[in-house]
């Protein structure tokens, strides 16, 4: 599976799920079950590589604005959700997290921003196909610390200055 096929699978299942992250994960597992185990592992490698690339302070700050705060786990699930939004949104957010203000049509923190189940889709499909736990993917782990400059997620002023467009659209006033 190449990068284009990876994103096509993400996009088609998201569209079929009409944006619901839980439905998206279920549909993704169903589609992955139609592939051979090695293709499922290829998908997992693409997903994990993007998940690791998204481990950055700026993106975590953007998640904090969108979610009204972001714990370690919330940021992990946010990165999975972000991948699930497709290549344009994902790459745009990595390039400039504040650009999410334009890339997202809407954002409901009760539904959006939590793609935990997407992060497990390939593992689940592989296990159903083979009866075994997926092997190590052989890719570099995420950095021990997020890339970039740390952000104080409790400082509304700092968040508003760093992410002016996101703050204007989704931020809370203190």
C-alpha positions as CSV (number, residue, x, y, z in Angstrom):
1,X,0.0,0.0,0.0
2,X,1.4,3.3,-1.0
3,X,0.7,6.8,0.5
4,X,-2.0,7.6,-2.0
5,X,-3.9,4.3,-1.3
6,X,-3.5,5.1,2.4
7,X,-5.1,8.5,2.1
8,X,-7.8,7.1,-0.3
9,X,-8.8,4.6,2.4
10,X,-8.9,7.2,5.1
11,X,-11.0,9.6,2.9
12,X,-13.5,7.0,1.6
13,X,-14.2,5.6,5.0
14,X,-14.5,9.1,6.6
15,X,-17.0,10.1,3.9
16,X,-19.0,6.9,4.3
17,X,-19.1,7.5,8.1
18,X,-20.3,11.1,7.4
19,X,-17.6,12.4,9.7
20,X,-18.5,10.3,12.8
21,X,-15.2,9.1,14.3
22,X,-16.6,5.9,15.8
23,X,-18.3,4.9,12.6
24,X,-15.2,5.9,10.7
25,X,-13.1,3.5,12.7
26,X,-15.6,0.7,12.2
27,X,-15.7,1.2,8.5
28,X,-12.0,1.4,8.4
29,X,-11.7,-2.0,10.1
30,X,-14.2,-3.5,7.7
31,X,-12.2,-2.2,4.7
32,X,-8.9,-3.3,6.1
33,X,-10.3,-6.8,6.6
34,X,-10.7,-7.0,2.8
35,X,-6.9,-6.7,2.4
36,X,-4.1,-9.2,3.0
37,X,-2.2,-9.0,6.4
38,X,0.9,-7.3,4.8
39,X,-1.3,-4.6,3.3
40,X,-2.8,-4.0,6.8
41,X,0.7,-3.7,8.2
42,X,1.6,-1.2,5.4
43,X,-1.5,0.8,6.4
44,X,-0.4,0.7,10.1
45,X,3.1,1.9,9.1
46,X,1.6,4.9,7.2
47,X,-0.7,5.7,10.1
48,X,2.0,5.4,12.8
49,X,4.5,7.5,10.8
50,X,2.0,10.3,10.5
51,X,1.0,10.0,14.2
52,X,4.6,10.4,15.2
53,X,5.1,13.4,12.8
54,X,2.2,15.1,14.5
55,X,3.9,15.0,18.0
56,X,4.6,18.8,18.1
57,X,3.9,21.5,20.7
58,X,2.2,23.8,18.1
59,X,-0.2,21.0,17.2
60,X,-0.8,20.2,20.8
61,X,-1.6,23.9,21.4
62,X,-4.1,23.9,18.6
63,X,-5.7,20.8,20.1
64,X,-5.9,22.6,23.4
65,X,-7.7,25.5,21.8
66,X,-10.2,23.2,19.9
67,X,-10.8,20.9,22.9
68,X,-10.7,23.5,25.7
69,X,-7.6,21.8,27.0
70,X,-5.7,18.7,26.0
71,X,-4.2,16.1,28.3
72,X,-1.5,13.6,27.0
73,X,-4.3,11.1,26.1
74,X,-6.5,13.8,24.6
75,X,-3.6,14.9,22.3
76,X,-2.9,11.2,21.3
77,X,-6.5,10.8,20.3
78,X,-6.6,14.2,18.6
79,X,-3.6,13.2,16.4
80,X,-5.5,10.0,15.4
81,X,-8.6,12.1,14.6
82,X,-6.4,14.6,12.6
83,X,-5.1,11.8,10.4
84,X,-8.7,10.7,9.9
85,X,-9.5,14.2,8.5
86,X,-7.5,13.4,5.4
87,X,-4.3,14.5,3.8
88,X,-5.2,18.1,3.1
89,X,-6.3,18.8,6.7
90,X,-3.4,16.8,8.2
91,X,-0.6,18.3,6.2
92,X,-2.1,21.8,6.5
93,X,-2.3,21.4,10.3
94,X,1.3,20.2,10.4
95,X,2.5,23.1,8.3
96,X,0.5,25.7,10.3
97,X,-1.7,24.5,13.1
98,X,-3.6,27.9,13.2
99,X,-4.7,27.1,9.6
100,X,-7.1,24.5,11.2
101,X,-9.4,27.5,11.6
102,X,-9.9,27.5,7.8
103,X,-9.5,23.8,7.2
104,X,-12.3,22.7,9.5
105,X,-15.8,23.4,8.4
106,X,-17.1,22.9,11.9
107,X,-15.8,21.4,15.1
108,X,-17.9,19.9,17.9
109,X,-15.7,19.0,20.8
110,X,-18.3,16.4,21.9
111,X,-17.8,14.4,18.7
112,X,-14.7,15.7,16.9
113,X,-11.1,15.6,18.0
114,X,-11.2,12.1,19.5
115,X,-10.0,9.4,17.0
116,X,-8.8,6.9,19.6
117,X,-10.6,4.0,17.7
118,X,-8.9,5.0,14.4
119,X,-5.6,4.4,16.1
120,X,-6.5,0.8,16.8
121,X,-8.2,0.0,13.5
122,X,-5.2,-1.6,11.8
123,X,-4.3,-3.7,14.9
124,X,-7.9,-4.9,15.2
125,X,-8.0,-5.8,11.5
126,X,-4.7,-7.6,11.6
127,X,-5.7,-9.6,14.6
128,X,-9.0,-10.6,13.0
129,X,-7.2,-11.7,9.8
130,X,-4.4,-13.6,11.4
131,X,-5.4,-14.4,15.0
132,X,-2.1,-12.8,16.1
133,X,-1.1,-9.5,17.5
134,X,0.5,-7.2,14.9
135,X,4.3,-7.4,14.9
136,X,6.6,-4.4,15.5
137,X,6.2,-2.1,12.5
138,X,9.9,-1.4,12.2
139,X,9.5,2.4,12.1
140,X,11.1,5.0,14.4
141,X,9.2,5.8,17.5
142,X,7.9,9.3,18.2
143,X,10.3,11.7,19.8
144,X,10.6,11.6,23.6
145,X,9.4,15.2,23.7
146,X,7.1,17.1,21.3
147,X,8.9,19.0,18.5
148,X,9.1,22.7,18.8
149,X,8.7,25.2,21.6
150,X,6.6,24.2,24.7
151,X,3.3,26.1,25.2
152,X,1.5,26.8,28.5
153,X,-1.9,25.4,27.7
154,X,-3.3,27.2,30.8
155,X,-2.4,30.7,29.4
156,X,-5.3,31.9,27.3
157,X,-3.4,35.0,26.2
158,X,-0.4,32.9,25.0
159,X,-2.8,30.5,23.1
160,X,-4.7,33.5,21.5
161,X,-1.4,35.1,20.4
162,X,0.0,31.8,19.0
163,X,-3.2,30.7,17.3
164,X,-5.1,33.9,16.5
165,X,-7.5,32.4,13.9
166,X,-8.2,29.3,15.9
167,X,-8.7,31.3,19.1
168,X,-11.1,33.7,17.4
169,X,-13.2,30.9,16.0
170,X,-13.0,28.2,18.7
171,X,-11.3,29.7,21.8
172,X,-13.0,30.4,25.1
173,X,-12.8,33.7,26.8
174,X,-11.4,33.5,30.3
